[in-house]
Amino acid sequence: MTPIGAWVSGLTGWRRFSFAFAAGAACATGFAPLDFFPALLIGYAALVLLIDGARLRPSRFGAASAGWAFCFGQFLIGLHWIGYAFLVDPANHLWQMPFALVSLTAGLALFGALACGLAAYCWQHGSARLFVFGVAMAGAEWLRGHLFTGFPWNLSAYGWGASLELLQSASLMGAYGLSFLTILLGASLAEFLCGRWRAPVAMAALFVVLWTYGAYRLANTPTADVPGVHLRLVQPDIPQAEKYVSRLMLRNWQRLIDLSARPGNPSVIVWPEAATGFAVAREPGALDEIGLFTARGQSLITGSNRVAPGDGHLSAYNSLYVFGPHGALPQVYDKFHLVPFGEYVPFAKVMNGIGITQLTVGEGFSSGDHPHVLQVAGAPPMTPLICYEVIFPHAVTDAHAPRPGWFVNITDDSWFGPWAGPAQHFLTARVRAIEEGLPIVRDANTGITAVIDANGRVRAKLGLNRLGIVDATLPAALQPTLYVRFGDLIFLLFLVTASFASFARARI
């Protein structure tokens, strides 16, 4: 073993814990907006060496605590933008920021503790342990994306944000499959520090093949457009603190109207999540004005809150409306994957008892049922995704409905701060487009607003904190990808194969 490898694996106690935290924090720079993927890979190599050391010096919680510290550092730095949401209304919510940020990231880090503890229990000698580590860590990512409504943010696959070619692999195996291979590549670097080279060279060769596939796919996939569909995406750039202020609502509404009415001939106009600031269907004047500016045959897609009778009370929904030409009776979609603390409070009685409340106004939103396919006049059928619904792999379409021709992802990333949060959210949308082989039209209140084709290429874009419009054509959909056909079964096959390979390799 090299001196560096011996030093890392020789760490014990608080030194091992501190080093794991620092490695995880550095690992976070592998994600958007920095996209420094070597840090992500080296971080996983360091974690393998720390588990090696924990196994050499048996400690009941050594490996699990190193995994927790590593993931806590990664999430604390990578998800620091969550704190910005508490600055929108600091008088009521600022005191909650450290508690919410630390408790959320500490809770997410428990998946890392589980993975590393389980990996240490099943640890093998030599390169066989790399498969054990990859299965445990990738399995923990999948669990994080599904348990307790799921939070699949900053999956390891998103560490390839700097390489659109490598991201094309998501069309074959999805984000979870690419995450598994990414973790395995990073873990294999630990072999270099143990004086062995075969595993890292083999993994590097595999990623050269994946890059080559991606480059070929990008070069040979036509960049066709849907004939006759002309999009106008409106980015009003309204600060979150001004969105629901009564005296500013008329100004905000007029800004949407003025931007929509700029010269041009769009056939579909898109406004962002909760664009109106009020329940548009309950305002006859607003509906009349929508009818007037869609009188030339345009359709309007907008986010707006919706209020409907419930079980003896009124229920609020975070909704998307599709108004036809001349303000025709709209189709409505209700968001079904709600944001914890933003749109509802988990364990509400306990949380409210200690003063933790949701960040948005009102008493919380009710959820819709599942993804829908909506009709848009003069355009292919469309599936709406509101805000972070776009982050869930293989959960963005309804398997029992016809395949849509495009996605519309409306969002309000002003909650996410001015830097990392919106960039990470935007990259996730690009990966969904690649997985599904479908273009994504993304409209954000303060940015990033863009048209993304079915290969994840950005056709048109308006950056953060800029007021304006994006006029663009609608990219055409591709044929269903391998991932669309098989979903996470490919990822499951990876885990099963690697599990058998680890035990077979250990006996050679």
N, C-alpha and C positions, 0 to 999 in steps of 0.2 A: 504494500500500500504506500502511496506517496505521502510525504510529510503533511500536506494539506488535508488529505483524506483522513490520515491518522489523527490529526488535531481535531477535526470536526467530530469524528465518531468517538473521540475520547472525552468530549465535553459531558459533564454531569451536573445534576442539581440545577441551581439557578442559572449557571452559565449555559447549559443546554437550552433551558427555557428561554433565556434572553436572546440567544443566537437564533432559535427557531422563530421568535417574534420578529427579529430584524430581517431574517431571510424572507419571511412572509410579506413584510412591509415592502421590501425591495421588489419582491415578486409582483406586487400590484402595479408596478410601472410597465409591466408587459401588456396591460390593457389600455384601451383608448382613454385619454387622447394621446398618450406618449407612445404606445405601441412598441415598446422596447422588449420584443419577445425573448431575447437571450436571458433577461432577468427572470422570466417565468420558468424557463427550462432549467437554469442554474438553481433556482429555488427548490424545484422538485428533486434535483440531485442532492442538494444539501439535506433535505428531509429524509431521503433514503439513508444517508450516512448517519444521521442522528438516530434513526431506528436501528441501524447496525450497532451503534454504541449502546443503546438501551438493551439490546439483546445480549451483548457481551457482558454487561453489568446488570444482571436481572433486577428490574425494578417494576413493581406491580403497575405503576401508572406512568413510567418513563416515556414510552412511545406515545401513549395517548395524550399526555400533557404536551409533548413536543408537537403533535399534530394539532392540538387545540391552539397553542401559542402561534404556530405558523399561520393557521387560517384566521385567527383573530387579527394578526398583523396585516394579513392580506386584505381582509374585509374592512378593517378600520381605515386603512389608507384608500383602498379602492372604492369604498362606499362613503367616503367623508362628505360627499355632496348632499347626503340625506340631511345634514345639519342645516342646509340653506332653507329647507321648508319651514323651519322653526323661526326664521328671521322675517317671514312675511307679516306676522302679527306678533312681534316680540313681547308686547305687554302681557299677552296671555300664554304664549307658548315657549318663549326663550328658555325659561328655567327647565323645561322638559328636554331640551336638546341633548345635554350630555347623558342623561339617563336613557333616552330612546336610542341614541347612536351606539352607546356602549352595550346596552342590553341586546339590541338587535344583532350586532356583530358578534358578541359573545355567544349568543344563541346559535347563530349560523356556524360558528367555529366548532360547535359540538359535533357537527357532521365530520369535521376533520379529525376530532378526537376519536370518534367511532371508527373511522377508516384506518387510522394509524394503529389504534389498539387492536383491531381485528387483523390488520396486516402483520403486526408483531407476533400475534398468536399463531399465525399460519406461516411465519417467515421460513424461507428456504436459504440454502447456501448458494453463493455465486449468482449468476445471471437469472436463476429461477426466481429469486426474490423480486426482480423487477416486474414480473407478471403479477405476483401477489400484490405488490404496491399499486400497480396500474388498475387491477380489478377493484381493489378496495377504494381507492381515491375516486375513480370514475363512477363506481357504484354509489358512493356518497354524494357525488354531484347530481346523479339522477334522483336520489332520494330528496335532496335539497330542492330540486325542481318540482317535486310532486307532493311531499308531505305538508300538511297544514296550509293548504291552498298553493304552496310552492313559491319559490323565489329563485328561479334559474338565472340570476344576474351574474355577469362576468364568469361564465363557464370557461374552462380552459381553452376551448376552441376559439374563443374570441381573442386570444393572445396573438392570433395571426391577422389582426386587423391591418397590418402593414403589407400583407400579401393577398391580393384578391385572387391570385392563382391558387394558393393553398386553400382559401375559403371555398373554392369550387368543390372541394371534396365533400362539403355538406350536402351536395345534391345526391351523393351516393350513400352516405352513412349518417347524415344529420349532425347536429352540433354535438350530441353526446358521443357519437362514434368518433368524431374528430377530436373531441376532448380526451377520449381514452388513448388514442395514438399520440397525442401531444404529451400527456402525462408519461407515457411509456418512453417517448424520446427524451424528455427531461430526466427521468429516472436513470436512463441508460448512461447519462454523462457521469453518474457516480462510479461507473465501471472504470472510466479513465483515471479517476483518483484512487482506484484500487489496483492500478497497473494492468488493466485488461482493456482491450479495444474492440473486440468482435461485436459486442452488442451495440455500442454507439455507432459503429460504422454501418451495421445492418439497418439500424433505425434511420440513420441519415440517408442511406440509399433509398429506403422506402419513401421518405419525404421528398427526395428528388423525383421519384416516380409520380407522387401526388402533385407536385408542382408542375411537372410536365403535362400531366392530364389537365390541370387547370388552365395552363397556357394554351393547350390545344382547344379546350372547350371555349375559351374566350375568343380565340382567333377564328373559330369555325362556326360559331353560333350567330346566325344573322341578326342584325339589329333592326328588325322590322317594327313598324308602328301599326296601330289599329286605324284604318282609314276613317276620316271624318270626325275623329274625337280630338277636340282642342281643349286643353285643361287650363284653368286659371286657379292657382293656389294663392290664397290671401293670407299674409302674415301680418296681423295688426300690431304686433309688438306692444301689447298692453301689459304693464307690470302687474304681477299678481295682486299686489296691495291696492291697485286701483280698479280691479276688475268688477268687484261687487259693491263699490261705493255708489250710493243712489244718485248723487249729484253728477257723477261721471258716466253713468250708463248711456245717456243720450249721445254724449261725445263718442264713446266707444262704438255704439251702434252706427253712428254716422261714418266713422272711420272704415268700418267693414263695407258699408254701402259705397263709399267713395272709391275705395280700392277696387271693388268689384266692377265699378262702372268706368274704369280707365279705358282708353281706346283699345280696340281689339274686338275679336269676334269669338269668344270662348263658347263652347257648347256645354261644358260642365264647370261650374264654379265650386270650389271647396273652401270652407271655413274650418278653423281648428276646433278642438274640444272645448265644450262649454263656451263657445264663441260669444253668445249673446249676453251672458251674464244674468239672464232671466229665463223663465220657462216660455219659450217663444210661442208655443201652441196656445198659451193662455193670453196672448196679447194680440187682439184683432188688428191694431194699427201696424204692428210688425208684419203680420201675415199679409196685409194689403200691400205693404211696401215690397215684400218679397215677390208678390204677384206682378208688381209693376216692373221691377228690374229683371225679371225672367220672361218678360213679355215677348222677347225676340226668339223664344224657343229654347233658352238655356235651362239646365237643371241646376239646382243648388243642393250641395251636401254640406251639412253643418252639424256641429255638436251643440247640444243645449240640454239643460236639465228638463226633466219631464215629471209632472205630478199626476198621480192617478189614484182613484179610490182603492184602498186595501181592505184588510179585515177590521172594519170599524174605524179606520183612520186613513189619512192620505199617505201614500208611499211615494218617495222621490227616487228617480232613476237618472243615472248619467247616460244620456241617450245620443243617438245620431239620427238625423232626419234627412230624408231624400225628398226634396220638393221637385215636382215635375215642371215643365214649361207652364208659364202663367201662374205659378204658385200652386199647381195642382195638388190635390190631397196627398200629403206626404206618407211615405213608408217610414217606419220607425224601428230602430234596433236599440235594445237596452244592454248596456255593458254587463257581462256576467262574471268577469274575473275582477273583483274589486280590490283596491289597494288597502292593505291593513294600515290603520291609523289615519289614512287620507280620506277613505270613503266609508270605512266602518272601523269599529274598535273591537279587536278580538278580546274575549273574556271581559266584556264591557263592564259588568258589575264590579269586578275586582279592580280593573283599571280606573274606572270612574271614582271608585272609593278612595284611591290615592291621588286623585286629581289629574290623571292622564285622560285627555279628551282628544277627539279627532281634530285634524287641522283645518278641515273645510267647515263652512257654515252649515247650520242645520243639525238634524239628529241622525244623520247617516243615510246611506243609499241602500235601496233594495237591489238585488241582482237579477239580471235577465236569466235566460235558460241556457243558450249555447250559441255557437257561431251561426249566422244566417247568411243567406244569399239574397241580395236585393237587386231590383231592376232599376237601371238608370237609362232614361230616354236617349236613344242614339248611341249607346255604349254597351259593351259586354256586361253580363251579370257581374256583380261586385260583392265582395265580402268585407264588411266593416270591422276594424279593430280599433278600439278606443284605448289610447295611451298604452299602458304596459301589458295589455293583452297580446301585443306583438312579441313578447319575450318568451313565450311558451312554445317550444318545438312540438310539432305534430298536434297542436291543439288550436290551430288558427282556422281550420275549416271543419265543416260538418261532413263526416264520412257518409251520411245518408242523404246528402243533398247533391245536386249537380255541381261539378267543379266550376268555380268562378273564373272569370277572365282577368281579374285584378283585385288587389286589396286597396282599401282606403284606410290609412292609419292616421286618425286625428289625435292630437295630443296637446298637452299644455306643459311643456318642459320648463316653464318659468319656475316651477317648484324645485327643479333639479339643480339650480345654481347656474353660474355663467361659464362653466368649463367642462369638467369631467362627466357629470351626469348626462347632459344632452348628447355628448359625443358617444358615450357607451350605449345609450338608448338607440341612437342612429345606426351604429354598427350592427346592433342586434336586428334591426329591421332589414338591413342589407342581407344578413345571413338567412332570415326567413324567406326572402325573395329567392335566394339560391336554392334552399331546401325544397321549396314548393314549385319552382319554375314559373313563378308568377310575378309580374311587376307590382311594386308598391308605390302608391301615391301618398306621400306623407305631408301632412299640414300641421304645423306647430304654431302656437300663439306667438312665441318669441324666438323660434328657430329650434332645430334645424328643419327647414321645409325643403322637400326635394321630390323628384321623380326618379325612381330606382327601377332599372329594368330587371328581367328575370334572371340575369347573371350577376346581379348585385352591383352593376355599374351605375354610377350617378349620372343621369342624363341632364338634369338641371337642378340648381340648388340655390337657396338663400340662407346665409349663415345666421349665427346667433345675434340676437338683439338688433335686428335690422327690420325696418318697416318697409313693406313692399309686396310685390306679387311675383309669382313664377308662372310664365306662360310656356306651355310645352305640349307636345303630342303624347299620346298614351302608348307606351311600348307594348308589343304583342306578347302573349303568353307562350311558353314553351310546352312541349309534351310533358306529361307527368314524369317526374324524376323517379329514380330508383327509391329514393327515400319516401316519396309520396306513396309508392306501391307497398313498401314493406315497413315503413316507420321505424320504430326503435327495435324491431326484431333483429336488425343487422347489428346494432349495438349489443343486444343480448347475446348474439352469436359470438361477438368479440370476447365478451366476458367469460362465456362458457369455454371457448377454445383456449383462452389464456389461462384459465384455471387448470385445465387438463395439462397444458404445456408446462406450467410451473412445477407440477408434481413429476411429470415425465422428465423434465430437465434436471430436477434435483436428484434423480436416480441414475443419471448418465455418469 
